[in-house]
Amino acid sequence: MIKRNYQKEMEEEIARLDGRRPRLLLHSCCGPCSSAVIERLHEAFDLTVLYYNPNIEPETEYIHRLEEQARLLSLLPGNIPLLPCDWEHEKFSAFGEKMAEYPEGGPRCICCFELRLDYTAREAKAHGFEYFTTTLSVSPHKNAEILNRVGAAMGEKYDVKYLMADFKKKNGYLRSLQLSKEFDLYRQDYCGCLYSKPEKE
């Protein structure tokens, strides 16, 4: 099977815009990851950030990351808005607790991607966005093939375009580290759910 080049697919999609700047709802997992992605997308799209991450716990950690996301947006040019949403941790717990023993990157993570991208696609459709995508692929620990497959499925479900991407390409992750240092962003030491914390430690 030929491996898809999602970075190239994104570049081709942007080229087809021919200077038009459609609205894109960007699901963000955290401020640090969003920094490099926003930098890459802001010239091509009219961005709004959605911080929907019901997997994150405890609630104090969720709030801390949300505050850092908002602070980053306040520091960036362009007045990029943050679309508010609720924590909804119970929606993650409904399947997370049953999948506690799975390793990172396994079925629990896929269900988590589906939860977050389903919500993002639904919100994109409800608020009239032409595109949506997620910052998750900027992480070297996240499988871009799975993320894009889930995102495309959610786009079809809600009839909104999913922007294929692999933001770790072209030194995306390195750039997120550089921008995090520049803006003095809080960088968490685990993905988000408490099941990922022991594995990190």
Secondary structure as UniProt FT lines:
FT   HELIX           6..17
FT   TURN            18..19
FT   STRAND          23..27
FT   HELIX           31..41
FT   TURN            42..44
FT   STRAND          46..50
FT   TURN            54..55
FT   HELIX           59..75
FT   TURN            77..78
FT   STRAND          82..83
FT   HELIX           89..96
FT   HELIX           97..99
FT   TURN            100..101
FT   TURN            104..105
FT   HELIX           107..126
FT   TURN            127..128
FT   STRAND          131..134
FT   HELIX           135..138
FT   TURN            140..141
FT   HELIX           144..158
FT   STRAND          161..162
FT   TURN            167..171
FT   HELIX           172..182
FT   TURN            183..184
FT   TURN            194..195
FT   HELIX           196..200
//
